[in-house]
């Protein structure tokens, strides 16, 4: 089902794979599952018309019903990274990892099977192949923090299907702000860390990365990361100091998802800005002087998994 106001296609692409374009306009997708996953939730949509996304891309989502405040003002769509995508005979199953931190994400957390969600996507670019980031990079190190583990789950599946050696490091704040492991990283060997020690080592996940990059062969792997801005900045700075290629999936508030509002603009190392929704959200670490938190449109900017 098409909305009456079609949206422009994004023009970004990443890696050596063609980034799929979404159909013009938003479309309704049915909720086929919604389950708890630790302190988060995983909900699944059936997309009958859109292409399968690449790892790192995101969707703009809005519930068909009850999408607004009591006074009648509608919420902006929420930008969420896709955590998994499985094509099937009736369409593509899309899985999203989400945390309810405000009214919009709380509404998405409460979706029931059979409800419908307005969807626009897949949007943005995707992660590159390790060899495209650095000629000597034969493997990958995935570093995720909190809800930011979402796009790395799909990336892990894609790398595994291509036979790319992959190591996975995930970190969480505490038990309330952790989840997604059994749903998105089952049967995986993981390096885990948590601030309170409830999961894995009592440490920051960047400490696990630092230990992994101490060897002489550190440059043989490319680093891919998504998580809170402070974590991403630590990853960027660490990789820059050690000469290790990295790509970061950045978070930013987004109102439109196709470059019109400039709400997701971030500064670049050589001056100027880029719009994460069309030129990202995946960015080569060398393009950034630092990763900082841009001004937020609302309190839910960091909950999209994004994405990012």
N, C-alpha and C positions, 0 to 999 in steps of 0.2 A: 504494500500500500504506500503510495507516494504522497508526501506533503505537497501543498500547492506552491511552496516557495523554494525552488531548487537552489542549491548552494554551489559555488565554484569548486572545481577540483583543486587539490593542492598540487604544487609543482615540485615537491622535494623527492629525492631518492637517496638511498644509502647503499654502500657496499657495491658488489658486482651483480646484485640481483635487482630486477625491475620491481620497484615498489608498487603494489597493486593500487589502482585507483578505485574509490568507492563509486557506486551509482550516484548520479546527480540527485540531490534532494535527500531528505531523511526518510526513513522507512520504519514501519512497526515490526518489532520482533517479539516472539512469544517467550515468556519465562518458562523454562522447562525444569529448573531445579534451583533451590536456594537452601544452603546448609551452613551450619556453624563450622568454623575451622579455627579452633583455639579462640583467641580474642577477636578474630576477624570473621568474615563470612565469604563464601564463594557462591555466586549466583551465575546461572548459565542461561544463555539465550539461543534460540534457533534463528539463524539468519538465512532466509530462503533466497535472497537476491544478491547479497554482497559477496565479494571475493574473499578467499582465505587471507588473513593478514600475515605480514612478516613480523618477526620478533622485534619489539621496540615501538611498533605502531600503537595508536590509541583510538578510542571512540568517544564521541560526544553523546551522552545518554541523558534521557529525561523520561520519567514514568508517564505513561499515557494519562493516568488518573491521579488526582490528589497531588499534583506537582505545583505547589504554591503555598504561600502563607495564608493564614486565616483571613487576612484582609483582602485576599484575592490577587496579590502581586505574584506572578509566576517566578519560580526559581530559574536561574540560568542553567543550561545543561551542565552536567558534570563530565569532565574529561578523565577517563580511566584507561590505563594500559590494559591490553589483553594479556591474560596469563596463560591461556591455552586455546587452541583452535583445532577442531577435528572435522574435516569435511565428511559429509554423509549423503545418502540418497535424497534426503529432504532438506538439505542445506548445510551450513557450517555451524557447528556447535561452538559458541564463544563462552569462555569462562573468565570471570572477573573476580579478583580478590579485592575486598573493600572493608573499610573500617568506618563505622558511624561516628562522625565527629561534629555533625551539624544537621540541620533539618533536611538538606538535600540528600546527603549520603545516608542519613537515617531512613529516609523514604526508600532509597534503593535497597538498603539492608532488609526492609520489611516486605519486599516484593514477594508475591505468592505465585505458585505455579498456575499458569493460565492467564496471568496478567500480561500486558503488553508494554513495551518500552520503545520510545522513539530513539532511533539510532542513526548516527551519521558517522561513516567511517568504512574502512580503516583510513586513518589520517596520519600525516607526518611521515618521517623516514624510518629506516630500520638499521639494525646493527650491521656492521661490515664483517666480512670474513677476516680471520686473523692475518692471513697472508696479504690482505689488502691494506691492513694497518701498518705492518712492518714485514719486509721480505723474509726475515728470519724467524717469524712467529709461526710455529707449527701447532701450538696448543692455545688454550684459553683458560683464564682464571675469572670466574664470575664472583662478584662481591656485591651482596645485597644487604640492605638495612631496612627492617620494619616492613611496612606495606610495599616498599620498593622492591621486594623480591619478585613481584608479579611478572614484569617483562622478562626477567632472567629465567623464569620457568619455561617459557616458550623458546627462548634462546637456547637453553640447555637441550631441549628436545631436537631442535634443528641442527645444532652442532653434533649431537650424538648420532643423528641419522646420516651425517656426512663423514663420520669416523674421526672427528676432531677430538683429540685428548682434552678433557675438561676437568678442572678442579673448581669446587664450589665452596664459597665461604659466605655464611649468612649470620647476621647479628640482629639482636632484638633488645628493647629497653627492659621489659619485664614480662611477667606471665600474661598480664592483661593486654599488652601490646605485642603479641606474637601469635603466629599461626601460619597456616598454609603449607606446612611441611608435609603432612600425610597426603594432602590433596594434590600438591604440585611437585613435590620432590621425593615421592615414594621410591624406594629401591635405589636411592642415590647415596654415594659416599659424600658426607658433608663435613665441613669444618664449621662448628657452631660456637657462638659467643653471645653472652647476654650481660647487660649492665649489673643485674642483680644475682647472676650466677645460677638461675633456675634452669638454664639450658646451655650445655656445653661449658666452655671456659668462662670464668668471670673476667671479662675483658671486653674491649671494643673489637669489632670485626676487623678494623684497620690494623690492629696489632697482629692478628693472624696473617694479614696480607704482608705486613712488614717482614715477618719471619720467613714467609714464602719467597720474598724477593731478595733475600740476603745472598743467595747462591750466585755463582758466576753465570749460570745459564738462565738468569731471570728474563733476559730479553728474548728467550725462545718462546715466550707466551705473550699474548695480548690480554689486557685486563678490560673487563666490561663491568660497569657498575651502575646501580640505581639505588637511591635511598635519600635520607635527609641531606640538606645542603652542606652541613658541617662534615658529614662523612664523605660526601663526594669531593669536597675541597681537599680533605686529607688524602684521598685516593689520587686525585689529580697531582697534588704536590709531590707525593711519594713516587709516583710513576715518572714525573718530570725529572726528579733528582736522580733516578736510577736509569734513565734512558729507556723506559718501558712504554710501549704504545698503549694507549687506553682510549676507550669510548665511554662517555657518561650519558645516561638517560636522565635529563634534567626535569625538575618539577617547576611549574609556574602556573599561576592562575590563568585560566582561559575562559573567555566569554563566547567566542565564535567557533574557533577551531580551524579557520581557513584564512587567517592573516589580516582580517579587516579591522579588528579593534586595537591591535598593538598592545594588548594587555599582557602578553607573554614575552615581550622584548627583553633580551639579556645582553649585557655589554660583552664585546669581544676584545681579545688581547691586542689586536692591531688597530683598535678604534672602531667606532660604529656599533651597531646592534644587529641582532638577528631575532627573528620571530620563531619561537620554538615550535609553534603549531605547523609551520610549513617548511622551515629550514632545519628543524629538529623533529622530535625532542632529543634524538641521539646526536651528540656533538663530540668530535675529536678533542681530547683534552688539551692538545696543543693550541687550539683556537681560543682558549679561555685564559684570561689573566688570573681569575679566581672564580670560585663558585660561591655566590651569595644568595641570600633570600630576597627576591624581588618584592615590591609592595604587593600585598595580597588584596584581592577583591573581596574575599570573605574568609572565614575561619576554616574553610574546607579545602584550601589550596593544596595542603600537604597530604590529603587523603585519597588522591586519585590513583595512587599506585604507579603513577606515572612517575608511568608515565610517568615519577613523572607526574 
